[in-house]
Amino acid sequence: MPHADRKVVVTGVGLVTPLGNDAATNWQNLTAGRSGIATIARFDASQLPVRIAGEVRGFDPLLYIEKRDVKKMDAFTHYALAAAQMAVEDAGFAVEAETAERVGVIIGVGMGGISTLLEAHQNFLDAGIRKLSPFMIPRLISNMAPGQIAIRFGAKGVNYAPASACASGGHAVGEAYRLIRLGMQDAMLAGGAEAAVTPLSVGGFAVMRALSTRNEEPERASRPFDAERDGFVMAEGAGVLVLEERQRALARGARIYAQVTGYGANADAYHITSPAPNGEGAAGCMRLALRDAECPAEEVDYINAHGTSTPYNDVNETQAIKHVFGEHARRLAVSSTKSMTGHLLGAAGAVEAAYTVLSMHHGVIPPTINYEHPDPECDLDYVPNQARNAAVRVALSNSFGFGGTNACLAFRRHG
């Protein structure tokens, strides 16, 4: 059972996303309602049915990684290391040698080093084994993101990478919270990273008909809960949070963004891609988080929705919220920041957890942009198109993934 006197707080945030390469730029663009979606610039997508994505732009790995090491890592690890360094600096946090085994790292990754795999495969086809790099395997395996972070900061505690599709980042933060609550760790670097905007992965999601084909107006393509939504927009980046046991954070004078109070994780056990009917799995996951937080549903002020901009997800999540909150569902605010970032897959849950605690800290709820045509089946308050000043006391952050895997995080304003 969790230790009643061990509470978990967020003391640092690091972000690399289509909205910017640091937390401050992300927050500025998020609250201004700016889209990070554009025509794909990294490769020629002209022969693909989908030619838009949320790419990280202007990112220089040399600001965070020694030149000799950059080529030893895939881009998802570059993003993870950068976000972790920013989060650690933001928290004023250091791993001390005598307590290193009490500090862990969990980074969720959905797709891993897919660009490394594609490059290596082509080299192998062209010239055989002599063209393979000895760094191919360390570049592409998902757990290299938390591994490299641990090496960088000397964190010798729990270290792994959950791979649970679009819930990976949410699970990472939730499991880190749980380890601290249980007294197994005192601090964690937790988050998610993804760099899967490649011709193969875009093509794969496109043939599933999961992606928006609004190629001529990319900034308007991601439109969660809007009646004219036609699919999600792939994106990339990383989000990392510093989580600490509350008394430890207070003792060192840390600035606290919010308290993590609950975590729910479950499965739909229904279908490989479609959510369970009527929001059953998502509703159960939110109830688990609220139960863990010992929080009545009517105390929740805001939900950072999974909100992918797909026809099924947005209706399903709306139904789930109604099941859990009843009449209170009409009074709380729900927004999808994917309307601006696109869908960061394995990194989404961590990035959105970061946005949620920033919302609580600043007293501003980010909007759902591109909400122009109300859907009768999506009839909640989605904070349409403009950020809203609001004192958020309790918030949830939802993440649901293929395979029916779900994660929900509960936060409470500190102080």
C-alpha positions as a Markdown table, in Angstrom:
| # | Residue | x | y | z |
|---|---|---|---|---|
| 1 | Met | 0.0 | 0.0 | 0.0 |
| 2 | Pro | 1.2 | 3.6 | -0.6 |
| 3 | His | 2.7 | 5.3 | 2.4 |
| 4 | Ala | 0.1 | 7.8 | 3.6 |
| 5 | Asp | 2.8 | 10.4 | 4.5 |
| 6 | Arg | 4.7 | 10.1 | 1.1 |
| 7 | Lys | 3.2 | 12.6 | -1.4 |
| 8 | Val | 4.6 | 13.2 | -4.9 |
| 9 | Val | 5.2 | 16.6 | -6.5 |
| 10 | Val | 6.4 | 17.9 | -9.9 |
| 11 | Thr | 9.3 | 20.2 | -9.5 |
| 12 | Gly | 10.7 | 20.4 | -13.1 |
| 13 | Val | 9.5 | 20.3 | -16.7 |
| 14 | Gly | 11.3 | 19.9 | -19.9 |
| 15 | Leu | 9.7 | 20.0 | -23.4 |
| 16 | Val | 10.7 | 19.5 | -27.0 |
| 17 | Thr | 7.7 | 19.6 | -29.3 |
| 18 | Pro | 6.3 | 21.1 | -32.6 |
| 19 | Leu | 5.4 | 24.1 | -30.4 |
| 20 | Gly | 9.0 | 24.8 | -29.3 |
| 21 | Asn | 12.2 | 23.4 | -27.9 |
| 22 | Asp | 11.8 | 24.5 | -24.3 |
| 23 | Ala | 8.9 | 24.8 | -21.8 |
| 24 | Ala | 8.6 | 28.6 | -22.0 |
| 25 | Thr | 8.1 | 28.6 | -25.8 |
| 26 | Asn | 5.7 | 25.7 | -25.6 |
| 27 | Trp | 3.6 | 27.5 | -23.0 |
| 28 | Gln | 3.6 | 30.7 | -24.9 |
| 29 | Asn | 2.5 | 29.1 | -28.2 |
| 30 | Leu | 0.0 | 26.8 | -26.4 |
| 31 | Thr | -1.9 | 29.6 | -24.7 |
| 32 | Ala | -1.8 | 31.7 | -27.8 |
| 33 | Gly | -3.6 | 28.8 | -29.7 |
| 34 | Arg | -0.8 | 28.4 | -32.3 |
| 35 | Ser | -0.6 | 25.2 | -34.4 |
| 36 | Gly | 2.7 | 23.3 | -34.8 |
| 37 | Ile | 1.4 | 21.3 | -37.7 |
| 38 | Ala | 3.0 | 22.0 | -41.2 |
| 39 | Thr | 3.9 | 20.3 | -44.5 |
| 40 | Ile | 6.5 | 17.7 | -43.9 |
| 41 | Ala | 9.9 | 19.2 | -44.5 |
| 42 | Arg | 12.3 | 16.4 | -43.4 |
| 43 | Phe | 11.6 | 14.2 | -46.5 |
| 44 | Asp | 9.7 | 14.2 | -49.7 |
| 45 | Ala | 6.2 | 13.2 | -48.9 |
| 46 | Ser | 4.7 | 14.1 | -52.2 |
| 47 | Gln | 3.9 | 10.5 | -53.1 |
| 48 | Leu | 2.1 | 9.8 | -49.8 |
| 49 | Pro | -1.6 | 10.4 | -49.2 |
| 50 | Val | -0.6 | 12.3 | -46.0 |
| 51 | Arg | 2.0 | 15.1 | -46.3 |
| 52 | Ile | 1.6 | 16.9 | -43.0 |
| 53 | Ala | 3.0 | 16.3 | -39.5 |
| 54 | Gly | 4.1 | 18.0 | -36.3 |
| 55 | Glu | 7.8 | 18.1 | -36.8 |
| 56 | Val | 10.3 | 19.4 | -34.2 |
| 57 | Arg | 12.0 | 22.4 | -35.9 |
| 58 | Gly | 15.2 | 24.2 | -35.2 |
| 59 | Phe | 16.4 | 21.6 | -32.7 |
| 60 | Asp | 20.2 | 21.4 | -32.2 |
| 61 | Pro | 21.3 | 18.2 | -30.4 |
| 62 | Leu | 24.8 | 19.7 | -29.9 |
| 63 | Leu | 23.3 | 22.0 | -27.3 |
| 64 | Tyr | 22.8 | 18.9 | -25.1 |
| 65 | Ile | 25.0 | 16.2 | -26.4 |
| 66 | Glu | 28.7 | 16.0 | -27.2 |
| 67 | Lys | 29.4 | 16.0 | -30.9 |
| 68 | Arg | 31.1 | 12.6 | -30.8 |
| 69 | Asp | 28.0 | 11.1 | -29.2 |
| 70 | Val | 25.2 | 12.6 | -31.4 |
| 71 | Lys | 25.6 | 9.9 | -34.1 |
| 72 | Lys | 25.4 | 7.2 | -31.5 |
| 73 | Met | 21.8 | 8.0 | -30.7 |
| 74 | Asp | 18.5 | 8.2 | -32.6 |
| 75 | Ala | 16.5 | 11.4 | -32.6 |
| 76 | Phe | 14.1 | 10.2 | -30.0 |
| 77 | Thr | 17.0 | 9.9 | -27.6 |
| 78 | His | 18.2 | 13.3 | -28.6 |
| 79 | Tyr | 14.8 | 14.7 | -27.7 |
| 80 | Ala | 14.6 | 12.8 | -24.4 |
| 81 | Leu | 18.1 | 13.9 | -23.2 |
| 82 | Ala | 17.3 | 17.5 | -24.1 |
| 83 | Ala | 14.0 | 17.4 | -22.3 |
| 84 | Ala | 15.5 | 15.7 | -19.3 |
| 85 | Gln | 18.3 | 18.3 | -19.0 |
| 86 | Met | 15.8 | 21.1 | -19.2 |
| 87 | Ala | 13.6 | 19.5 | -16.5 |
| 88 | Val | 16.6 | 18.9 | -14.2 |
| 89 | Glu | 17.8 | 22.5 | -14.6 |
| 90 | Asp | 14.2 | 23.8 | -14.1 |
| 91 | Ala | 13.9 | 21.8 | -10.9 |
| 92 | Gly | 17.4 | 22.9 | -9.6 |
| 93 | Phe | 17.8 | 19.2 | -9.1 |
| 94 | Ala | 21.0 | 17.1 | -8.7 |
| 95 | Val | 21.6 | 13.4 | -8.2 |
| 96 | Glu | 24.0 | 13.0 | -5.3 |
| 97 | Ala | 26.3 | 10.0 | -5.3 |
| 98 | Glu | 25.1 | 8.8 | -1.9 |
| 99 | Thr | 21.4 | 8.8 | -2.9 |
| 100 | Ala | 21.8 | 7.8 | -6.6 |
| 101 | Glu | 20.1 | 4.5 | -6.1 |
| 102 | Arg | 17.0 | 6.3 | -4.9 |
| 103 | Val | 16.7 | 8.2 | -8.2 |
| 104 | Gly | 15.2 | 6.5 | -11.2 |
| 105 | Val | 14.3 | 7.1 | -14.8 |
| 106 | Ile | 11.3 | 5.9 | -16.8 |
| 107 | Ile | 10.7 | 7.2 | -20.3 |
| 108 | Gly | 7.9 | 5.8 | -22.4 |
| 109 | Val | 8.6 | 5.2 | -26.1 |
| 110 | Gly | 6.1 | 3.9 | -28.6 |
| 111 | Met | 8.0 | 3.3 | -31.9 |
| 112 | Gly | 11.7 | 3.5 | -30.9 |
| 113 | Gly | 14.4 | 4.3 | -33.4 |
| 114 | Ile | 12.4 | 3.6 | -36.5 |
| 115 | Ser | 14.5 | 6.0 | -38.6 |
| 116 | Thr | 17.7 | 4.2 | -37.5 |
| 117 | Leu | 16.1 | 0.9 | -38.5 |
| 118 | Leu | 15.1 | 2.1 | -41.9 |
| 119 | Glu | 18.6 | 3.6 | -42.6 |
| 120 | Ala | 20.4 | 0.4 | -41.5 |
| 121 | His | 18.1 | -1.8 | -43.5 |
| 122 | Gln | 18.8 | 0.2 | -46.7 |
| 123 | Asn | 22.6 | 0.1 | -46.0 |
| 124 | Phe | 22.3 | -3.6 | -45.5 |
| 125 | Leu | 20.5 | -4.1 | -48.8 |
| 126 | Asp | 23.0 | -1.9 | -50.6 |
| 127 | Ala | 26.3 | -3.3 | -49.3 |
| 128 | Gly | 25.7 | -6.0 | -46.7 |
| 129 | Ile | 26.9 | -6.3 | -43.2 |
| 130 | Arg | 30.0 | -4.2 | -43.7 |
| 131 | Lys | 27.7 | -1.1 | -44.0 |
| 132 | Leu | 26.1 | -1.8 | -40.6 |
| 133 | Ser | 27.1 | 0.5 | -37.7 |
| 134 | Pro | 28.0 | -1.0 | -34.4 |
| 135 | Phe | 25.8 | 1.6 | -32.9 |
| 136 | Met | 22.7 | 0.4 | -34.8 |
| 137 | Ile | 21.2 | -1.6 | -31.9 |
| 138 | Pro | 22.0 | 1.0 | -29.2 |
| 139 | Arg | 20.4 | 3.7 | -31.4 |
| 140 | Leu | 17.2 | 1.9 | -32.1 |
| 141 | Ile | 16.2 | 0.2 | -28.9 |
| 142 | Ser | 13.6 | 2.1 | -26.9 |
| 143 | Asn | 15.2 | 1.8 | -23.4 |
| 144 | Met | 18.2 | 3.7 | -24.6 |
| 145 | Ala | 16.3 | 6.9 | -23.8 |
| 146 | Pro | 16.1 | 6.3 | -20.1 |
| 147 | Gly | 19.5 | 4.6 | -20.2 |
| 148 | Gln | 21.2 | 7.6 | -21.7 |
| 149 | Ile | 19.5 | 9.9 | -19.2 |
| 150 | Ala | 20.6 | 7.8 | -16.3 |
| 151 | Ile | 24.2 | 7.8 | -17.6 |
| 152 | Arg | 24.1 | 11.6 | -18.0 |
| 153 | Phe | 22.9 | 12.3 | -14.5 |
| 154 | Gly | 24.2 | 9.3 | -12.5 |
| 155 | Ala | 20.7 | 8.0 | -11.6 |
| 156 | Lys | 21.1 | 4.4 | -10.4 |
| 157 | Gly | 17.6 | 3.6 | -9.5 |
| 158 | Val | 14.7 | 2.0 | -11.5 |
| 159 | Asn | 15.3 | 2.4 | -15.2 |
| 160 | Tyr | 13.1 | 1.2 | -18.1 |
| 161 | Ala | 11.0 | 2.2 | -21.1 |
| 162 | Pro | 7.3 | 1.3 | -21.1 |
| 163 | Ala | 6.1 | 0.7 | -24.7 |
| 164 | Ser | 2.3 | 1.0 | -24.5 |
| 165 | Ala | 1.6 | 2.8 | -27.8 |
| 166 | Cys | 0.0 | 6.2 | -27.2 |
| 167 | Ala | -0.3 | 5.7 | -23.4 |
| 168 | Ser | 3.5 | 5.1 | -23.0 |
| 169 | Gly | 4.3 | 8.6 | -21.6 |
| 170 | Gly | 1.3 | 8.5 | -19.3 |
| 171 | His | 2.3 | 5.1 | -18.0 |
| 172 | Ala | 5.8 | 6.3 | -17.4 |
| 173 | Val | 4.7 | 9.2 | -15.2 |
| 174 | Gly | 2.2 | 7.1 | -13.4 |
| 175 | Glu | 4.6 | 4.3 | -12.6 |
| 176 | Ala | 7.2 | 6.8 | -11.5 |
| 177 | Tyr | 4.6 | 8.4 | -9.1 |
| 178 | Arg | 3.8 | 4.9 | -7.8 |
| 179 | Leu | 7.4 | 4.0 | -7.0 |
| 180 | Ile | 7.8 | 7.2 | -5.0 |
| 181 | Arg | 4.5 | 6.7 | -3.2 |
| 182 | Leu | 5.5 | 3.2 | -2.3 |
| 183 | Gly | 8.8 | 4.4 | -0.8 |
| 184 | Met | 10.9 | 2.5 | -3.4 |
| 185 | Gln | 12.4 | 5.7 | -4.9 |
| 186 | Asp | 12.7 | 9.3 | -3.7 |
| 187 | Ala | 12.8 | 11.0 | -7.1 |
| 188 | Met | 12.2 | 10.1 | -10.7 |
| 189 | Leu | 12.8 | 11.6 | -14.2 |
| 190 | Ala | 9.7 | 10.4 | -16.0 |
| 191 | Gly | 8.3 | 11.2 | -19.4 |
| 192 | Gly | 8.1 | 10.1 | -23.0 |
| 193 | Ala | 9.9 | 10.5 | -26.3 |
| 194 | Glu | 9.2 | 9.8 | -30.0 |
| 195 | Ala | 10.7 | 10.5 | -33.4 |
| 196 | Ala | 8.6 | 8.4 | -35.8 |
| 197 | Val | 7.8 | 10.9 | -38.5 |
| 198 | Thr | 9.3 | 8.8 | -41.4 |
| 199 | Pro | 7.9 | 7.8 | -44.8 |
| 200 | Leu | 7.2 | 4.2 | -43.6 |
| 201 | Ser | 5.4 | 5.1 | -40.4 |
| 202 | Val | 3.4 | 8.0 | -42.0 |
| 203 | Gly | 2.5 | 5.6 | -44.7 |
| 204 | Gly | 1.5 | 2.8 | -42.3 |
| 205 | Phe | -0.8 | 5.0 | -40.3 |
| 206 | Ala | -2.2 | 6.5 | -43.5 |
| 207 | Val | -3.2 | 3.1 | -44.9 |
| 208 | Met | -5.1 | 2.5 | -41.6 |
| 209 | Arg | -7.0 | 5.6 | -42.4 |
| 210 | Ala | -6.1 | 7.0 | -39.0 |
| 211 | Leu | -4.5 | 10.2 | -40.2 |
| 212 | Ser | -6.0 | 13.5 | -41.4 |
| 213 | Thr | -5.6 | 14.1 | -45.1 |
| 214 | Arg | -6.2 | 17.9 | -44.8 |
| 215 | Asn | -2.9 | 18.5 | -46.6 |
| 216 | Glu | -3.7 | 21.9 | -48.0 |
| 217 | Glu | -4.4 | 23.4 | -44.6 |
| 218 | Pro | -2.1 | 21.7 | -42.1 |
| 219 | Glu | -2.7 | 24.2 | -39.3 |
| 220 | Arg | -6.4 | 23.3 | -39.4 |
| 221 | Ala | -6.0 | 19.5 | -39.7 |
| 222 | Ser | -6.0 | 18.5 | -36.1 |
| 223 | Arg | -9.4 | 19.4 | -34.8 |
| 224 | Pro | -10.5 | 17.3 | -31.8 |
| 225 | Phe | -14.2 | 17.1 | -31.1 |
| 226 | Asp | -15.0 | 19.1 | -34.2 |
| 227 | Ala | -17.7 | 17.6 | -36.4 |
| 228 | Glu | -15.4 | 17.8 | -39.5 |
| 229 | Arg | -12.4 | 15.9 | -37.9 |
| 230 | Asp | -10.9 | 13.3 | -40.2 |
| 231 | Gly | -8.0 | 11.8 | -38.3 |
| 232 | Phe | -5.0 | 12.6 | -36.1 |
| 233 | Val | -1.8 | 14.3 | -37.2 |
| 234 | Met | 1.5 | 12.5 | -36.4 |
| 235 | Ala | 4.0 | 14.4 | -34.4 |
| 236 | Glu | 7.3 | 14.0 | -32.5 |
| 237 | Gly | 9.2 | 15.3 | -29.5 |
| 238 | Ala | 9.7 | 14.6 | -25.8 |
| 239 | Gly | 8.4 | 15.6 | -22.4 |
| 240 | Val | 10.2 | 14.9 | -19.1 |
| 241 | Leu | 9.0 | 15.7 | -15.6 |
| 242 | Val | 11.0 | 15.7 | -12.3 |
| 243 | Leu | 8.9 | 13.9 | -9.7 |
| 244 | Glu | 10.0 | 14.1 | -6.0 |
| 245 | Glu | 8.8 | 13.0 | -2.7 |
| 246 | Arg | 7.2 | 16.2 | -1.3 |
| 247 | Gln | 9.2 | 16.5 | 2.0 |
| 248 | Arg | 12.4 | 16.1 | 0.1 |
| 249 | Ala | 11.4 | 18.8 | -2.4 |
| 250 | Leu | 10.4 | 21.2 | 0.4 |
| 251 | Ala | 13.6 | 20.5 | 2.3 |
| 252 | Arg | 15.7 | 21.8 | -0.6 |
| 253 | Gly | 13.4 | 24.7 | -1.3 |
| 254 | Ala | 12.1 | 23.5 | -4.7 |
| 255 | Arg | 9.4 | 25.3 | -6.6 |
| 256 | Ile | 6.5 | 22.9 | -6.9 |
| 257 | Tyr | 4.2 | 23.0 | -10.0 |
| 258 | Ala | 1.6 | 20.5 | -8.7 |
| 259 | Gln | 1.1 | 17.4 | -6.7 |
| 260 | Val | 0.5 | 14.0 | -8.4 |
| 261 | Thr | -2.3 | 12.4 | -6.5 |
| 262 | Gly | -3.6 | 9.5 | -8.5 |
| 263 | Tyr | -2.9 | 7.1 | -11.3 |
| 264 | Gly | -5.2 | 4.7 | -13.2 |
| 265 | Ala | -4.2 | 2.0 | -15.7 |
| 266 | Asn | -6.3 | -0.6 | -17.3 |
| 267 | Ala | -7.2 | -2.3 | -20.6 |
| 268 | Asp | -10.3 | -2.3 | -22.8 |
| 269 | Ala | -9.6 | -6.0 | -23.8 |
| 270 | Tyr | -11.8 | -5.3 | -26.8 |
| 271 | His | -10.0 | -4.5 | -30.1 |
| 272 | Ile | -6.5 | -3.8 | -31.5 |
| 273 | Thr | -7.3 | -0.3 | -32.5 |
| 274 | Ser | -10.9 | 0.7 | -31.7 |
| 275 | Pro | -11.8 | 1.8 | -28.1 |
| 276 | Ala | -14.3 | -0.2 | -26.1 |
| 277 | Pro | -18.0 | 0.8 | -26.8 |
| 278 | Asn | -19.5 | 3.7 | -24.8 |
| 279 | Gly | -16.1 | 4.7 | -23.3 |
| 280 | Glu | -16.1 | 1.7 | -20.9 |
| 281 | Gly | -12.4 | 1.3 | -20.7 |
| 282 | Ala | -11.6 | 5.0 | -20.5 |
| 283 | Ala | -14.2 | 5.6 | -17.9 |
| 284 | Gly | -12.8 | 2.8 | -15.8 |
| 285 | Cys | -9.4 | 4.2 | -16.0 |
| 286 | Met | -10.5 | 7.7 | -14.9 |
| 287 | Arg | -12.4 | 6.1 | -12.0 |
| 288 | Leu | -9.2 | 4.3 | -10.9 |
| 289 | Ala | -7.2 | 7.5 | -10.9 |
| 290 | Leu | -9.8 | 9.3 | -8.9 |
| 291 | Arg | -10.0 | 6.4 | -6.4 |
| 292 | Asp | -6.3 | 6.4 | -6.1 |
| 293 | Ala | -6.3 | 10.1 | -5.5 |
| 294 | Glu | -9.2 | 9.8 | -3.0 |
| 295 | Cys | -10.9 | 12.6 | -4.9 |
| 296 | Pro | -14.6 | 13.0 | -5.5 |
| 297 | Ala | -15.4 | 13.4 | -9.2 |
| 298 | Glu | -17.1 | 16.8 | -8.6 |
| 299 | Glu | -13.8 | 18.3 | -7.5 |
| 300 | Val | -12.2 | 18.0 | -10.9 |
| 301 | Asp | -12.0 | 21.3 | -12.8 |
| 302 | Tyr | -10.1 | 20.3 | -16.0 |
| 303 | Ile | -9.3 | 17.3 | -18.1 |
| 304 | Asn | -6.5 | 17.4 | -20.6 |
| 305 | Ala | -8.2 | 14.9 | -23.0 |
| 306 | His | -6.6 | 12.3 | -25.1 |
| 307 | Gly | -8.6 | 14.0 | -27.9 |
| 308 | Thr | -6.9 | 12.7 | -31.0 |
| 309 | Ser | -9.2 | 14.2 | -33.6 |
| 310 | Thr | -10.3 | 10.8 | -34.9 |
| 311 | Pro | -14.1 | 10.2 | -35.3 |
| 312 | Tyr | -14.2 | 7.3 | -32.8 |
| 313 | Asn | -11.9 | 8.4 | -30.1 |
| 314 | Asp | -13.4 | 11.8 | -29.5 |
| 315 | Val | -17.0 | 10.4 | -29.2 |
| 316 | Asn | -15.7 | 7.6 | -27.0 |
| 317 | Glu | -13.8 | 9.9 | -24.6 |
| 318 | Thr | -16.8 | 12.2 | -24.4 |
| 319 | Gln | -19.0 | 9.3 | -23.4 |
| 320 | Ala | -16.5 | 8.1 | -20.9 |
| 321 | Ile | -16.4 | 11.6 | -19.2 |
| 322 | Lys | -20.2 | 11.7 | -19.0 |
| 323 | His | -20.2 | 8.2 | -17.4 |
| 324 | Val | -17.7 | 9.2 | -14.7 |
| 325 | Phe | -18.8 | 12.7 | -13.9 |
| 326 | Gly | -22.5 | 12.7 | -14.6 |
| 327 | Glu | -24.0 | 16.2 | -14.4 |
| 328 | His | -20.6 | 17.6 | -13.4 |
| 329 | Ala | -19.3 | 16.7 | -16.9 |
| 330 | Arg | -21.1 | 19.9 | -18.1 |
| 331 | Arg | -19.3 | 22.1 | -15.6 |
| 332 | Leu | -15.7 | 21.0 | -16.0 |
| 333 | Ala | -13.4 | 22.1 | -18.8 |
| 334 | Val | -12.0 | 19.6 | -21.4 |
| 335 | Ser | -9.4 | 20.5 | -23.9 |
| 336 | Ser | -7.1 | 18.7 | -26.3 |
| 337 | Thr | -3.7 | 20.2 | -26.8 |
| 338 | Lys | -3.2 | 17.7 | -29.7 |
| 339 | Ser | -5.1 | 20.3 | -31.7 |
| 340 | Met | -1.9 | 22.3 | -31.6 |
| 341 | Thr | 0.9 | 19.7 | -31.2 |
| 342 | Gly | -0.6 | 16.8 | -33.2 |
| 343 | His | -0.2 | 13.4 | -31.7 |
| 344 | Leu | 3.2 | 12.6 | -30.3 |
| 345 | Leu | 2.4 | 8.9 | -29.9 |
| 346 | Gly | 4.6 | 7.5 | -27.1 |
| 347 | Ala | 5.5 | 11.0 | -25.9 |
| 348 | Ala | 2.0 | 12.3 | -25.9 |
| 349 | Gly | 1.0 | 11.4 | -22.4 |
| 350 | Ala | 4.1 | 12.9 | -20.9 |
| 351 | Val | 3.9 | 16.1 | -22.9 |
| 352 | Glu | 0.3 | 16.5 | -21.9 |
| 353 | Ala | 1.0 | 15.8 | -18.3 |
| 354 | Ala | 3.5 | 18.7 | -18.4 |
| 355 | Tyr | 0.9 | 20.9 | -20.0 |
| 356 | Thr | -1.5 | 20.0 | -17.3 |
| 357 | Val | 0.7 | 20.9 | -14.4 |
| 358 | Leu | 1.7 | 24.2 | -16.2 |
| 359 | Ser | -2.0 | 25.0 | -16.6 |
| 360 | Met | -2.5 | 24.5 | -12.9 |
| 361 | His | 0.7 | 26.5 | -12.0 |
| 362 | His | -0.2 | 29.5 | -14.3 |
| 363 | Gly | -4.0 | 29.4 | -13.8 |
| 364 | Val | -4.7 | 29.2 | -17.6 |
| 365 | Ile | -6.4 | 26.4 | -19.4 |
| 366 | Pro | -5.1 | 25.8 | -23.0 |
| 367 | Pro | -7.7 | 25.8 | -25.8 |
| 368 | Thr | -8.9 | 23.2 | -28.3 |
| 369 | Ile | -8.2 | 25.1 | -31.5 |
| 370 | Asn | -10.0 | 24.4 | -34.8 |
| 371 | Tyr | -13.2 | 23.8 | -33.0 |
| 372 | Glu | -15.6 | 25.3 | -35.5 |
| 373 | His | -18.4 | 22.8 | -36.2 |
| 374 | Pro | -20.1 | 21.4 | -33.0 |
| 375 | Asp | -20.7 | 17.6 | -33.1 |
| 376 | Pro | -23.9 | 16.6 | -31.4 |
| 377 | Glu | -22.1 | 13.6 | -30.0 |
| 378 | Cys | -19.3 | 15.7 | -28.5 |
| 379 | Asp | -21.2 | 18.3 | -26.5 |
| 380 | Leu | -19.0 | 19.2 | -23.5 |
| 381 | Asp | -17.0 | 22.4 | -22.8 |
| 382 | Tyr | -13.9 | 21.9 | -24.9 |
| 383 | Val | -12.5 | 25.4 | -24.3 |
| 384 | Pro | -12.9 | 26.3 | -27.9 |
| 385 | Asn | -10.2 | 28.3 | -29.7 |
| 386 | Gln | -9.1 | 30.6 | -26.9 |
| 387 | Ala | -7.2 | 29.9 | -23.7 |
| 388 | Arg | -9.2 | 30.6 | -20.5 |
| 389 | Asn | -8.0 | 32.0 | -17.2 |
| 390 | Ala | -9.1 | 29.6 | -14.5 |
| 391 | Ala | -7.9 | 28.4 | -11.1 |
| 392 | Val | -7.5 | 24.7 | -11.6 |
| 393 | Arg | -7.5 | 22.8 | -8.3 |
| 394 | Val | -7.8 | 19.3 | -9.6 |
| 395 | Ala | -7.0 | 18.0 | -13.1 |
| 396 | Leu | -6.8 | 14.7 | -15.0 |
| 397 | Ser | -4.7 | 13.9 | -18.0 |
| 398 | Asn | -5.9 | 11.0 | -20.3 |
| 399 | Ser | -3.9 | 8.8 | -22.5 |
| 400 | Phe | -5.4 | 5.8 | -24.5 |
| 401 | Gly | -3.4 | 3.6 | -26.9 |
| 402 | Phe | -3.8 | 0.9 | -29.6 |
| 403 | Gly | -4.4 | -2.5 | -28.1 |
| 404 | Gly | -6.8 | -0.9 | -25.6 |
| 405 | Thr | -4.2 | 0.3 | -23.1 |
| 406 | Asn | -5.2 | 3.2 | -21.0 |
| 407 | Ala | -3.6 | 5.6 | -18.5 |
| 408 | Cys | -5.0 | 8.5 | -16.5 |
| 409 | Leu | -3.1 | 10.8 | -14.2 |
| 410 | Ala | -4.6 | 13.0 | -11.4 |
| 411 | Phe | -3.0 | 16.2 | -10.2 |
| 412 | Arg | -3.9 | 18.7 | -7.5 |
| 413 | Arg | -2.7 | 22.3 | -7.2 |
| 414 | His | -0.1 | 22.6 | -4.5 |
| 415 | Gly | -0.5 | 24.9 | -1.6 |
